[in-house]
Amino acid sequence: MTKKRPLLVRLIVGFGRFWWDFLVGDTPELFLATVITLVVTAILSVAAHLNALSIVVLPLLVTLSLSASVARAVKAAQEKKD
């Protein structure tokens, strides 16, 4: 006979799994790139007071991370095809 987890524990675990799947999903590298992009932008804006530079850096980092993700997906699709 297996012991069932308490309701509160099941709710917390379910809540954590939902957010993990929602934020990370199938591509943890995109989640990590998003976090890094936000941290770099915040550091430039708040700590270094370089607001104009952060306005330029944010779209560049987003474009870079999405391009890397697409390149990785294309490479994986080509390897799967062969």
Protein Blocks (a to p, Z undefined) as FASTA:
>chain_A
ZZdddfklmmmmmmmmmmmmmmnmmmlmlmmmmmmmmmmmmmmmmmnopmklmmmmmmmm
mmmmmmmmmmmmmmmmmmmmZZ
